[in-house]
């Protein structure tokens, strides 16, 4: 029982550490957003090197991406 709890706890920690956030741009609206799953459709694409470890990093990075700051 203890082994199962340790395994479950370590799986949760690994998932939290492995979390990634992506800055993506919608092909139709031309707007950038931050998502927590890598896009699998052609309607949104990851902008530049728009992969970040935290949402805060993604928000900061998005502000410097030219395609996301121009209208």
SEPA-360905 format. One line per 5 residues: number of its first residue (from 1); for each residue x, y, z of N, C-alpha, C, O. Coordinates in Angstrom, 1 decimal. Example, Ala and Ser with C-alpha at 12.3 -4.5 7.8 and 13.67 -1.06 7.14 Angstrom:
1 = 13.2/-5.7/7.8/12.3/-4.5/7.8/13.2/-3.3/7.8/14.2/-3.3/8.5; 12.8/-2.2/7.1/13.7/-1.1/7.1/12.9/0.0/7.9/13.4/1.1/8.0;
//
This chain:
1 = 0.8/-1.2/0.0/0.0/0.0/0.0/0.9/1.3/0.0/0.6/2.2/-0.8; 1.9/1.3/0.9/2.8/2.5/0.9/3.5/2.6/-0.4/3.7/3.8/-0.9; 3.9/1.5/-1.0/4.6/1.6/-2.3/3.7/2.2/-3.4/4.2/3.0/-4.2; 2.4/1.9/-3.3/1.5/2.5/-4.3/1.3/4.0/-4.1/1.3/4.7/-5.1; 1.3/4.4/-2.8/1.2/5.8/-2.6/2.4/6.6/-3.0/2.3/7.7/-3.5;
6 = 3.6/6.0/-2.8/4.8/6.7/-3.2/4.9/6.8/-4.7/5.2/7.8/-5.2; 4.5/5.7/-5.4/4.5/5.8/-6.9/3.5/6.8/-7.4/3.8/7.6/-8.3; 2.3/6.9/-6.8/1.3/7.9/-7.2/1.8/9.3/-7.0/1.6/10.2/-7.8; 2.4/9.5/-5.8/2.9/10.8/-5.5/4.0/11.3/-6.4/4.1/12.4/-6.8; 4.9/10.3/-6.8/6.0/10.7/-7.7/5.5/10.9/-9.1/6.0/11.7/-9.8;
11 = 4.4/10.2/-9.5/3.8/10.5/-10.8/3.2/11.9/-10.9/3.3/12.5/-11.9; 2.6/12.3/-9.8/2.0/13.7/-9.8/3.1/14.7/-9.9/3.0/15.7/-10.6; 4.2/14.5/-9.1/5.3/15.5/-9.1/6.0/15.5/-10.5/6.3/16.6/-11.0; 6.2/14.4/-11.2/6.7/14.4/-12.5/5.8/15.1/-13.5/6.3/15.8/-14.4; 4.5/14.9/-13.4/3.6/15.6/-14.3/3.7/17.1/-14.1/3.7/17.9/-15.0;
16 = 3.8/17.6/-12.8/3.9/19.0/-12.5/5.2/19.6/-13.1/5.2/20.7/-13.6; 6.3/18.8/-13.0/7.5/19.3/-13.5/7.6/19.3/-15.0/8.2/20.2/-15.6; 6.9/18.4/-15.6/6.9/18.3/-17.1/5.9/19.2/-17.7/5.8/19.2/-19.0; 5.2/20.0/-17.0/4.2/20.9/-17.6/4.9/21.9/-18.5/5.9/22.4/-18.2; 4.2/22.1/-19.7/4.7/23.1/-20.6/3.6/24.0/-21.1/2.4/23.5/-21.1;
21 = 3.9/25.2/-21.4/3.0/26.1/-21.9/3.5/26.6/-23.3/4.7/26.7/-23.5; 2.5/26.8/-24.2/2.9/27.2/-25.6/2.2/28.5/-25.9/1.0/28.7/-25.6; 2.9/29.4/-26.6/2.4/30.6/-27.2/2.0/30.2/-28.6/2.8/29.8/-29.4; 0.7/30.2/-28.9/0.2/29.8/-30.2/-0.6/31.0/-30.9/-1.1/31.9/-30.2; -0.6/30.9/-32.2/-1.3/32.0/-32.9/-2.4/31.3/-33.8/-2.2/30.4/-34.5;
26 = -3.6/31.9/-33.7/-4.8/31.4/-34.4/-4.6/31.9/-35.9/-4.4/33.1/-36.1; -4.7/31.0/-36.8/-4.5/31.4/-38.2/-5.6/32.3/-38.8/-5.4/33.1/-39.7; -6.8/32.1/-38.2/-8.0/32.9/-38.7/-8.0/34.3/-38.0/-8.1/35.3/-38.7; -7.9/34.4/-36.7/-8.0/35.7/-36.0/-6.7/36.4/-35.9/-6.7/37.6/-35.6; -5.6/35.7/-36.1/-4.2/36.3/-36.0/-3.9/36.7/-34.6/-3.0/37.5/-34.3;
31 = -4.6/36.1/-33.6/-4.4/36.5/-32.2/-3.6/35.4/-31.5/-3.7/34.2/-31.8; -2.7/35.8/-30.6/-1.9/34.9/-29.9/-2.5/34.6/-28.5/-3.1/35.4/-27.9; -2.4/33.3/-28.1/-2.8/32.9/-26.8/-1.8/31.9/-26.2/-0.9/31.5/-26.8; -2.0/31.6/-24.9/-1.2/30.7/-24.2/-2.0/29.4/-23.9/-3.1/29.6/-23.4; -1.5/28.3/-24.2/-2.2/27.0/-24.0/-1.3/26.1/-23.3/-0.1/26.2/-23.3;
36 = -1.9/25.1/-22.6/-1.0/24.1/-21.9/-0.9/22.8/-22.6/-0.3/21.8/-22.0; -1.4/22.7/-23.8/-1.2/21.5/-24.6/-0.7/21.9/-26.0/-1.1/22.9/-26.5; 0.2/21.1/-26.5/0.8/21.4/-27.8/-0.3/21.3/-28.9/-1.0/20.3/-28.9; -0.5/22.3/-29.8/-1.5/22.2/-30.8/-1.3/21.0/-31.7/-0.2/20.7/-32.1; -2.4/20.4/-32.1/-2.4/19.3/-33.0/-3.2/19.6/-34.3/-3.3/18.7/-35.1;
41 = -3.7/20.8/-34.4/-4.5/21.2/-35.6/-3.7/22.2/-36.4/-2.7/22.7/-35.9; -4.2/22.4/-37.6/-3.5/23.4/-38.4/-4.1/24.8/-38.2/-3.6/25.8/-38.9; -5.1/25.0/-37.4/-5.7/26.3/-37.2/-4.9/27.1/-36.2/-5.0/28.3/-36.2; -4.1/26.5/-35.4/-3.2/27.2/-34.5/-1.8/26.7/-34.6/-1.6/25.4/-34.8; -0.8/27.5/-34.5/0.6/27.1/-34.6/1.4/27.7/-33.5/1.1/28.8/-33.0;
46 = 2.4/27.0/-33.0/3.3/27.5/-32.0/4.1/28.6/-32.6/4.7/28.5/-33.7; 4.2/29.8/-31.9/4.9/30.9/-32.4/6.4/30.8/-32.0/6.7/30.5/-30.9; 7.3/31.1/-33.0/8.7/31.1/-32.7/9.1/29.9/-31.9/8.8/28.8/-32.2; 9.9/30.2/-30.8/10.2/29.1/-29.9/9.3/29.3/-28.7/9.8/29.4/-27.5; 8.0/29.2/-28.9/7.0/29.5/-27.9/6.7/28.4/-26.9/5.5/28.2/-26.6;
51 = 7.7/27.7/-26.4/7.5/26.7/-25.4/8.1/27.1/-24.1/9.3/27.5/-24.1; 7.3/27.1/-23.0/7.8/27.6/-21.7/7.5/26.7/-20.6/6.5/25.9/-20.7; 8.2/26.8/-19.5/8.0/25.9/-18.4/6.9/26.4/-17.5/6.2/25.6/-16.8; 6.6/27.7/-17.4/5.5/28.2/-16.6/4.7/29.1/-17.4/5.1/29.7/-18.4; 3.5/29.4/-16.9/2.6/30.3/-17.6/3.1/31.7/-17.6/2.9/32.5/-18.5;
56 = 3.7/32.1/-16.4/4.3/33.4/-16.3/5.4/33.6/-17.3/5.4/34.7/-17.9; 6.2/32.7/-17.5/7.3/32.8/-18.6/6.7/32.9/-19.9/7.1/33.7/-20.8; 5.6/32.2/-20.2/4.9/32.3/-21.5/4.3/33.7/-21.7/4.4/34.2/-22.8; 3.7/34.2/-20.7/3.1/35.5/-20.8/4.2/36.6/-21.1/4.0/37.5/-21.9; 5.3/36.5/-20.4/6.4/37.4/-20.6/7.0/37.2/-22.0/7.2/38.2/-22.7;
61 = 7.2/36.0/-22.4/7.7/35.7/-23.8/6.8/36.2/-24.9/7.2/36.7/-25.9; 5.5/36.1/-24.7/4.5/36.5/-25.7/4.6/38.0/-25.9/4.4/38.4/-27.1; 4.9/38.8/-24.9/5.0/40.2/-25.0/6.2/40.6/-25.9/6.2/41.7/-26.5; 7.2/39.8/-26.1/8.3/40.1/-26.9/8.2/39.5/-28.3/9.1/39.8/-29.1; 7.2/38.7/-28.6/7.1/38.1/-29.9/6.4/39.1/-30.9/5.3/39.5/-30.7;
66 = 7.1/39.5/-31.9/6.7/40.5/-32.8/5.3/40.2/-33.4/4.4/41.0/-33.5; 5.1/39.0/-33.8/3.9/38.5/-34.5/2.7/38.7/-33.5/1.5/38.8/-33.9; 3.0/38.6/-32.2/1.9/38.7/-31.2/1.7/40.1/-30.7/0.6/40.4/-30.1; 2.6/41.0/-31.0/2.4/42.4/-30.6/1.9/43.4/-31.6/1.6/44.5/-31.4; 1.9/42.9/-32.9/1.4/43.7/-34.0/0.0/43.3/-34.4/-0.4/42.2/-34.2;
71 = -0.8/44.3/-34.8/-2.2/44.0/-35.2/-2.3/44.0/-36.7/-3.4/43.8/-37.2;
//
